[in-house]
Amino acid sequence: MFRRIKDVNHPEERMLSVFRDYGVVAKDSRDNINKTAENRNIYQLVHPGWLVTNRMKAWQGSVGISPLRGIVSGHYICFAPLHSEDDAYLNWLFRSPRYTLGYGLISRGVRIGQAEIDNDHYRVLPVVVPPLEEQRRIAAYLEEQTTKIDTLIAETERFVELARERRAALITAAVTGQIDVREVV
């Protein structure tokens, strides 16, 4: 379904990164502790639709289909598509818990946290592809549902912050005598 390509010497391109929870994103769109190398010529060019894998963190789910053109770490493995499947579906599939578990099974390393995906096994990993229209429906459903969940999380975080502010205001009012706690209790 994909062909491995390592296209370097494009230092002017936008920096991308693979995040476990988001797939391939612009590097500056998320907090990222990894530093960009001074020599950006070693970074690899990827195009929309390309499969990008952080070879050291695939077992954690740092894999995705890129929606963007840009450059990624020279330590990633990048693959150009040779298929006509739905990119959004493949992005969800390759980042799913079952595939993440599979990456762990085909990764090797000397200690926990430093396991590198085995390229020979990665190349033959089976890919589950239902009919194209079903792929599109699955991807649309997952996008809709995760957007709802993300909205609920954001609202909950906002309510928690408001509750913290109310708590702090109550404590301040109580210790400064602005309210009589004997009347409240």
Accessible surface in RSA format (square Angstrom, percent):
REM  Atomic radii and reference values for relative SASA: ProtOr
REM  Chains: A
REM  Algorithm: Lee & Richards
REM  Probe-radius: 1.40
REM  Slices: 20
REM RES _ NUM      All-atoms   Total-Side   Main-Chain    Non-polar    All polar
REM                ABS   REL    ABS   REL    ABS   REL    ABS   REL    ABS   REL
RES MET A   1    81.73  42.3  37.48  24.8  44.25 105.4  37.05  31.5  44.67  59.2
RES PHE A   2    39.16  19.6  13.82   8.6  25.34  65.9  13.82   8.4  25.34  72.5
RES ARG A   3   131.14  55.1 127.18  64.8   3.96   9.4  54.91  75.0  76.23  46.2
RES ARG A   4   101.76  42.7  79.76  40.7  22.00  52.4  40.44  55.3  61.31  37.2
RES ILE A   5    43.50  24.8  38.70  28.8   4.80  11.6  43.14  31.1   0.36   1.0
RES LYS A   6   114.33  55.8  85.10  52.2  29.23  69.6  49.22  44.3  65.11  69.4
RES ASP A   7    50.31  35.2  45.28  45.1   5.04  11.9  13.67  32.2  36.64  36.5
RES VAL A   8    47.86  31.5  40.56  36.7   7.30  17.6  40.56  35.2   7.30  19.8
RES ASN A   9    98.06  67.6  81.95  79.2  16.11  38.8  23.82  57.3  74.24  71.8
RES HIS A  10    40.91  22.4  40.83  28.4   0.08   0.2  32.21  33.2   8.70  10.1
RES PRO A  11    54.57  39.8  48.74  44.4   5.83  21.2  48.94  40.4   5.63  35.0
RES GLU A  12   132.03  75.8  93.47  70.7  38.56  91.8  75.31 145.7  56.71  46.3
RES GLU A  13    27.45  15.8  23.84  18.0   3.60   8.6   4.34   8.4  23.11  18.9
RES ARG A  14   122.73  51.5 108.53  55.3  14.20  33.8  54.46  74.4  68.27  41.4
RES MET A  15    23.56  12.2  18.25  12.1   5.31  12.6  18.25  15.5   5.31   7.0
RES LEU A  16     2.82   1.6   0.00   0.0   2.82   7.1   0.00   0.0   2.82   7.6
RES SER A  17     8.45   7.1   8.33  11.1   0.12   0.3   1.56   3.3   6.89   9.7
RES VAL A  18    10.07   6.6   0.00   0.0  10.07  24.3   0.00   0.0  10.07  27.3
RES PHE A  19    40.28  20.2  38.07  23.6   2.21   5.7  40.28  24.4   0.00   0.0
RES ARG A  20   129.15  54.2 117.42  59.9  11.73  27.9  33.04  45.1  96.12  58.3
RES ASP A  21    99.49  69.7  79.72  79.3  19.78  46.8  19.58  46.1  79.92  79.7
RES TYR A  22   107.25  50.1  90.50  51.5  16.76  43.6  51.08  38.4  56.17  69.2
RES GLY A  23     0.08   0.1   0.00   N/A   0.08   0.1   0.08   0.2   0.00   0.0
RES VAL A  24     4.66   3.1   0.00   0.0   4.66  11.2   0.00   0.0   4.66  12.6
RES VAL A  25    21.39  14.1  20.10  18.2   1.29   3.1  21.39  18.6   0.00   0.0
RES ALA A  26    14.80  13.6  13.06  20.2   1.74   4.0  13.06  18.4   1.74   4.6
RES LYS A  27    27.34  13.3  26.41  16.2   0.93   2.2  20.04  18.0   7.31   7.8
RES ASP A  28   135.66  95.0  99.46  99.0  36.20  85.6  50.25 118.3  85.41  85.2
RES SER A  29    59.74  50.5  31.34  41.8  28.40  65.4  40.97  87.3  18.76  26.3
RES ARG A  30    93.63  39.3  79.20  40.4  14.43  34.4  21.13  28.9  72.49  43.9
RES ASP A  31   146.03 102.3 123.10 122.5  22.93  54.2  42.68 100.4 103.35 103.1
RES ASN A  32    41.04  28.3   9.08   8.8  31.97  77.0   8.63  20.8  32.41  31.3
RES ILE A  33   161.22  91.7 143.70 107.1  17.52  42.2 148.42 106.9  12.80  34.7
RES ASN A  34    86.82  59.9  77.84  75.2   8.99  21.6  22.78  54.8  64.04  61.9
RES LYS A  35   180.10  87.9 155.33  95.3  24.76  59.0 107.49  96.8  72.61  77.3
RES THR A  36    52.73  37.5  29.11  29.5  23.62  56.3  19.73  26.5  33.00  49.9
RES ALA A  37    38.65  35.5  25.00  38.6  13.64  31.0  36.06  50.8   2.59   6.9
RES GLU A  38   184.36 105.8 147.50 111.6  36.86  87.8  67.85 131.2 116.51  95.1
RES ASN A  39    79.23  54.6  71.19  68.8   8.04  19.4  36.69  88.3  42.54  41.1
RES ARG A  40    66.78  28.0  63.69  32.5   3.09   7.4  26.34  36.0  40.44  24.5
RES ASN A  41    61.06  42.1  59.49  57.5   1.57   3.8   7.49  18.0  53.57  51.8
RES ILE A  42    90.37  51.4  85.42  63.6   4.96  11.9  88.77  63.9   1.60   4.3
RES TYR A  43    15.58   7.3  15.58   8.9   0.00   0.0   5.68   4.3   9.90  12.2
RES GLN A  44     0.14   0.1   0.14   0.1   0.00   0.0   0.14   0.3   0.00   0.0
RES LEU A  45     6.66   3.7   6.27   4.5   0.38   1.0   6.27   4.4   0.38   1.0
RES VAL A  46     0.00   0.0   0.00   0.0   0.00   0.0   0.00   0.0   0.00   0.0
RES HIS A  47    55.46  30.3  55.46  38.5   0.00   0.0  31.47  32.4  23.99  27.9
RES PRO A  48    78.08  56.9  62.03  56.5  16.05  58.3  62.44  51.6  15.65  97.2
RES GLY A  49     4.58   5.6   0.00   N/A   4.58   5.6   3.53   9.7   1.05   2.4
RES TRP A  50    22.72   9.1  22.72  11.0   0.00   0.0  13.45   7.2   9.26  15.0
RES LEU A  51    10.85   6.0  10.85   7.8   0.00   0.0  10.85   7.6   0.00   0.0
RES VAL A  52     0.00   0.0   0.00   0.0   0.00   0.0   0.00   0.0   0.00   0.0
RES THR A  53     0.00   0.0   0.00   0.0   0.00   0.0   0.00   0.0   0.00   0.0
RES ASN A  54    21.86  15.1  21.86  21.1   0.00   0.0   0.00   0.0  21.86  21.1
RES ARG A  55    38.24  16.1  38.06  19.4   0.19   0.4  11.62  15.9  26.62  16.1
RES MET A  56    69.02  35.7  68.80  45.5   0.22   0.5  63.78  54.2   5.23   6.9
RES LYS A  57    89.04  43.4  89.04  54.6   0.00   0.0  42.23  38.0  46.81  49.9
RES ALA A  58     0.12   0.1   0.12   0.2   0.00   0.0   0.12   0.2   0.00   0.0
RES TRP A  59    67.95  27.3  58.40  28.3   9.55  22.4  58.40  31.1   9.55  15.5
RES GLN A  60    52.53  29.4  41.73  30.5  10.80  25.7  11.22  23.9  41.31  31.3
RES GLY A  61     3.08   3.8   0.00   N/A   3.08   3.8   3.00   8.2   0.08   0.2
RES SER A  62     5.63   4.8   5.63   7.5   0.00   0.0   0.00   0.0   5.63   7.9
RES VAL A  63     0.00   0.0   0.00   0.0   0.00   0.0   0.00   0.0   0.00   0.0
RES GLY A  64     0.00   0.0   0.00   N/A   0.00   0.0   0.00   0.0   0.00   0.0
RES ILE A  65     7.56   4.3   2.72   2.0   4.84  11.7   2.72   2.0   4.84  13.1
RES SER A  66     1.07   0.9   0.00   0.0   1.07   2.5   0.03   0.1   1.05   1.5
RES PRO A  67    88.86  64.8  62.45  56.9  26.41  96.0  71.62  59.1  17.24 107.2
RES LEU A  68    45.48  25.3  43.23  30.9   2.25   5.7  45.48  31.9   0.00   0.0
RES ARG A  69   105.97  44.5  99.90  50.9   6.07  14.5  42.88  58.6  63.08  38.2
RES GLY A  70     0.00   0.0   0.00   N/A   0.00   0.0   0.00   0.0   0.00   0.0
RES ILE A  71     0.06   0.0   0.06   0.0   0.00   0.0   0.06   0.0   0.00   0.0
RES VAL A  72     0.00   0.0   0.00   0.0   0.00   0.0   0.00   0.0   0.00   0.0
RES SER A  73    26.66  22.5  25.04  33.4   1.62   3.7  17.34  36.9   9.32  13.1
RES GLY A  74    14.51  17.9   0.00   N/A  14.51  17.9   7.71  21.1   6.80  15.2
RES HIS A  75   137.12  74.9 135.43  94.1   1.69   4.3  86.37  89.0  50.75  59.1
RES TYR A  76    17.42   8.1  17.34   9.9   0.08   0.2   7.22   5.4  10.20  12.6
RES ILE A  77     0.09   0.0   0.09   0.1   0.00   0.0   0.09   0.1   0.00   0.0
RES CYS A  78     0.02   0.0   0.02   0.0   0.00   0.0   0.02   0.1   0.00   0.0
RES PHE A  79    28.40  14.2  28.40  17.6   0.00   0.0  28.40  17.2   0.00   0.0
RES ALA A  80     8.40   7.7   8.40  13.0   0.00   0.0   8.40  11.8   0.00   0.0
RES PRO A  81    47.24  34.4  30.99  28.2  16.25  59.1  30.99  25.6  16.25 101.0
RES LEU A  82   108.96  60.7  72.76  52.1  36.20  91.0  82.20  57.7  26.76  72.0
RES HIS A  83    42.69  23.3  10.13   7.0  32.57  83.3  19.78  20.4  22.91  26.7
RES SER A  84    95.51  80.7  76.88 102.6  18.63  42.9  51.86 110.4  43.65  61.2
RES GLU A  85    49.96  28.7  38.77  29.3  11.19  26.7   0.68   1.3  49.28  40.2
RES ASP A  86    27.07  19.0  22.27  22.2   4.81  11.4   4.81  11.3  22.27  22.2
RES ASP A  87    62.01  43.4  57.31  57.0   4.70  11.1  21.80  51.3  40.20  40.1
RES ALA A  88    51.01  46.9  41.34  63.8   9.66  22.0  48.60  68.4   2.40   6.4
RES TYR A  89    12.82   6.0  12.82   7.3   0.00   0.0   6.61   5.0   6.20   7.6
RES LEU A  90     0.00   0.0   0.00   0.0   0.00   0.0   0.00   0.0   0.00   0.0
RES ASN A  91    28.22  19.5  28.22  27.3   0.00   0.0   3.55   8.6  24.67  23.8
RES TRP A  92    57.89  23.2  53.99  26.1   3.90   9.2  48.14  25.7   9.75  15.8
RES LEU A  93    24.59  13.7  19.90  14.2   4.70  11.8  24.39  17.1   0.20   0.5
RES PHE A  94     8.15   4.1   8.15   5.0   0.00   0.0   8.15   4.9   0.00   0.0
RES ARG A  95    44.38  18.6  25.03  12.8  19.35  46.1   4.32   5.9  40.07  24.3
RES SER A  96    28.15  23.8  23.80  31.8   4.36  10.0  26.39  56.2   1.77   2.5
RES PRO A  97   114.14  83.2 103.68  94.5  10.47  38.0 109.89  90.7   4.25  26.4
RES ARG A  98   202.79  85.1 192.04  97.9  10.74  25.6  67.25  91.9 135.53  82.1
RES TYR A  99    20.86   9.7  18.93  10.8   1.93   5.0  19.58  14.7   1.28   1.6
RES THR A 100    26.38  18.8  25.93  26.3   0.45   1.1  23.05  31.0   3.33   5.0
RES LEU A 101   119.22  66.4 113.24  81.0   5.98  15.0 118.82  83.4   0.41   1.1
RES GLY A 102    14.50  17.9   0.00   N/A  14.50  17.9  14.09  38.7   0.41   0.9
RES TYR A 103     1.55   0.7   1.55   0.9   0.00   0.0   0.04   0.0   1.51   1.9
RES GLY A 104    33.80  41.7   0.00   N/A  33.80  41.7  18.08  49.6  15.72  35.2
RES LEU A 105   139.90  77.9 108.49  77.6  31.40  78.9 111.69  78.4  28.21  75.9
RES ILE A 106    29.83  17.0  24.31  18.1   5.51  13.3  28.87  20.8   0.96   2.6
RES SER A 107    19.78  16.7   1.42   1.9  18.37  42.3   1.42   3.0  18.36  25.7
RES ARG A 108   143.97  60.4 136.91  69.8   7.06  16.8  65.13  89.0  78.84  47.8
RES GLY A 109    51.10  63.0   0.00   N/A  51.10  63.0  15.12  41.5  35.97  80.6
RES VAL A 110   143.73  94.6 107.67  97.5  36.06  86.9 114.24  99.3  29.49  80.0
RES ARG A 111   153.47  64.4 137.92  70.3  15.54  37.0  59.66  81.5  93.81  56.9
RES ILE A 112   174.19  99.1 148.21 110.4  25.98  62.6 154.73 111.4  19.46  52.8
RES GLY A 113    40.53  50.0   0.00   N/A  40.53  50.0  19.93  54.7  20.60  46.1
RES GLN A 114    78.09  43.7  73.78  53.9   4.31  10.3  15.54  33.1  62.55  47.4
RES ALA A 115    21.49  19.8  21.49  33.2   0.00   0.0  21.49  30.3   0.00   0.0
RES GLU A 116    56.69  32.5  56.69  42.9   0.00   0.0   8.98  17.4  47.71  39.0
RES ILE A 117     1.16   0.7   0.00   0.0   1.16   2.8   0.00   0.0   1.16   3.2
RES ASP A 118    24.56  17.2  24.55  24.4   0.01   0.0   2.94   6.9  21.61  21.6
RES ASN A 119    59.53  41.1  51.96  50.2   7.57  18.2  26.10  62.8  33.43  32.3
RES ASP A 120    92.24  64.6  87.66  87.3   4.57  10.8  22.12  52.1  70.12  69.9
RES HIS A 121    98.01  53.6  96.16  66.8   1.84   4.7  64.09  66.0  33.92  39.5
RES TYR A 122    20.53   9.6  12.77   7.3   7.75  20.2  12.31   9.3   8.21  10.1
RES ARG A 123   178.23  74.8 143.43  73.1  34.80  82.9  75.85 103.7 102.38  62.0
RES VAL A 124   106.73  70.2  83.23  75.3  23.49  56.6  90.26  78.4  16.46  44.7
RES LEU A 125    38.73  21.6  26.54  19.0  12.20  30.7  28.61  20.1  10.12  27.2
RES PRO A 126   102.14  74.4  90.54  82.5  11.59  42.1 100.14  82.7   2.00  12.4
RES VAL A 127    43.99  28.9  20.15  18.2  23.84  57.4  20.46  17.8  23.53  63.8
RES VAL A 128    95.67  63.0  90.78  82.2   4.88  11.8  95.67  83.1   0.00   0.0
RES VAL A 129    61.28  40.3  35.43  32.1  25.85  62.3  36.30  31.5  24.98  67.7
RES PRO A 130    28.52  20.8  16.20  14.8  12.32  44.8  25.23  20.8   3.29  20.4
RES PRO A 131    96.64  70.4  84.04  76.6  12.60  45.8  95.95  79.2   0.69   4.3
RES LEU A 132    62.96  35.1  55.40  39.6   7.56  19.0  55.40  38.9   7.56  20.4
RES GLU A 133    97.96  56.2  95.22  72.0   2.74   6.5  50.06  96.8  47.89  39.1
RES GLU A 134    65.81  37.8  65.22  49.3   0.60   1.4  10.70  20.7  55.11  45.0
RES GLN A 135     0.24   0.1   0.24   0.2   0.00   0.0   0.00   0.0   0.24   0.2
RES ARG A 136   115.23  48.4 110.14  56.1   5.09  12.1  37.19  50.8  78.04  47.3
RES ARG A 137   141.53  59.4 134.07  68.3   7.46  17.8  68.26  93.3  73.26  44.4
RES ILE A 138    60.34  34.3  57.27  42.7   3.08   7.4  60.34  43.4   0.00   0.0
RES ALA A 139     6.13   5.6   4.81   7.4   1.32   3.0   5.15   7.3   0.98   2.6
RES ALA A 140    63.31  58.2  50.88  78.5  12.42  28.3  59.33  83.6   3.98  10.5
RES TYR A 141   131.13  61.2 127.41  72.5   3.73   9.7  90.92  68.3  40.22  49.6
RES LEU A 142    55.22  30.8  55.22  39.5   0.00   0.0  55.22  38.8   0.00   0.0
RES GLU A 143    96.96  55.7  96.96  73.4   0.00   0.0  43.15  83.5  53.80  43.9
RES GLU A 144    91.52  52.5  82.62  62.5   8.90  21.2  33.76  65.3  57.76  47.2
RES GLN A 145    51.35  28.7  51.35  37.5   0.00   0.0  11.85  25.2  39.50  30.0
RES THR A 146    41.67  29.6  41.67  42.2   0.00   0.0  37.16  49.9   4.51   6.8
RES THR A 147    71.04  50.5  68.85  69.8   2.19   5.2  59.87  80.4  11.17  16.9
RES LYS A 148   108.28  52.8 103.94  63.8   4.34  10.3  71.67  64.5  36.61  39.0
RES ILE A 149    93.12  53.0  93.10  69.4   0.02   0.0  93.12  67.1   0.00   0.0
RES ASP A 150    88.73  62.2  83.01  82.6   5.72  13.5  27.92  65.7  60.82  60.7
RES THR A 151    68.03  48.4  62.83  63.7   5.20  12.4  48.59  65.3  19.44  29.4
RES LEU A 152   111.08  61.9 110.59  79.1   0.49   1.2 110.82  77.8   0.27   0.7
RES ILE A 153    87.59  49.8  85.23  63.5   2.37   5.7  87.49  63.0   0.10   0.3
RES ALA A 154    56.72  52.2  49.44  76.3   7.28  16.6  51.28  72.2   5.44  14.4
RES GLU A 155    70.23  40.3  69.34  52.5   0.89   2.1  16.68  32.3  53.55  43.7
RES THR A 156    78.54  55.9  77.31  78.4   1.24   2.9  53.85  72.3  24.70  37.3
RES GLU A 157   110.74  63.6 103.39  78.2   7.35  17.5  44.49  86.0  66.25  54.1
RES ARG A 158   131.19  55.1 124.08  63.3   7.10  16.9  64.94  88.7  66.25  40.2
RES PHE A 159   117.65  58.9 113.48  70.3   4.18  10.9 113.90  69.1   3.75  10.7
RES VAL A 160    63.03  41.5  60.62  54.9   2.41   5.8  62.93  54.7   0.10   0.3
RES GLU A 161    84.64  48.6  84.53  63.9   0.12   0.3  38.29  74.1  46.35  37.8
RES LEU A 162    88.02  49.0  83.90  60.0   4.12  10.4  84.18  59.1   3.84  10.3
RES ALA A 163    61.56  56.6  49.86  76.9  11.71  26.6  57.10  80.4   4.46  11.8
RES ARG A 164   149.96  63.0 144.21  73.5   5.75  13.7  49.99  68.3  99.98  60.6
RES GLU A 165    95.67  54.9  86.77  65.6   8.90  21.2  40.18  77.7  55.49  45.3
RES ARG A 166   160.54  67.4 153.37  78.2   7.16  17.1  57.08  78.0 103.46  62.7
RES ARG A 167   161.34  67.7 157.31  80.2   4.03   9.6  49.11  67.1 112.23  68.0
RES ALA A 168    55.94  51.4  51.25  79.1   4.69  10.7  55.18  77.7   0.76   2.0
RES ALA A 169    62.41  57.4  50.42  77.8  11.99  27.3  58.51  82.4   3.90  10.3
RES LEU A 170    75.55  42.1  72.60  51.9   2.95   7.4  75.03  52.7   0.52   1.4
RES ILE A 171    84.79  48.2  81.65  60.8   3.13   7.6  84.77  61.0   0.01   0.0
RES THR A 172    73.11  52.0  71.63  72.6   1.48   3.5  48.17  64.7  24.94  37.7
RES ALA A 173    16.38  15.1  16.31  25.2   0.07   0.2  16.31  23.0   0.07   0.2
RES ALA A 174    36.22  33.3  20.40  31.5  15.82  36.0  20.69  29.1  15.52  41.1
RES VAL A 175   117.28  77.2  79.68  72.1  37.60  90.6  87.10  75.7  30.19  81.9
RES THR A 176    84.49  60.1  49.10  49.8  35.39  84.3  58.80  79.0  25.69  38.8
RES GLY A 177    61.44  75.8   0.00   N/A  61.44  75.8  30.78  84.5  30.67  68.7
RES GLN A 178   134.47  75.2  98.71  72.1  35.76  85.1  37.83  80.5  96.64  73.3
RES ILE A 179    61.75  35.1  51.74  38.5  10.01  24.1  57.38  41.3   4.37  11.8
RES ASP A 180    54.10  37.9  39.81  39.6  14.29  33.8  25.74  60.6  28.36  28.3
RES VAL A 181    73.98  48.7  73.32  66.4   0.66   1.6  73.32  63.7   0.66   1.8
RES ARG A 182   199.40  83.7 174.60  89.0  24.80  59.1  80.74 110.4 118.66  71.9
RES GLU A 183   147.73  84.8 111.22  84.1  36.50  86.9  47.23  91.4 100.49  82.0
RES VAL A 184   109.64  72.1  79.03  71.5  30.62  73.8  85.44  74.2  24.20  65.6
RES VAL A 185   159.95 105.3 105.28  95.3  54.67 131.7 117.54 102.1  42.41 115.0
END  Absolute sums over single chains surface
CHAIN  1 A    12145.8      10275.7       1870.0       7146.6       4999.2
END  Absolute sums over all chains
TOTAL         12145.8      10275.7       1870.0       7146.6       4999.2
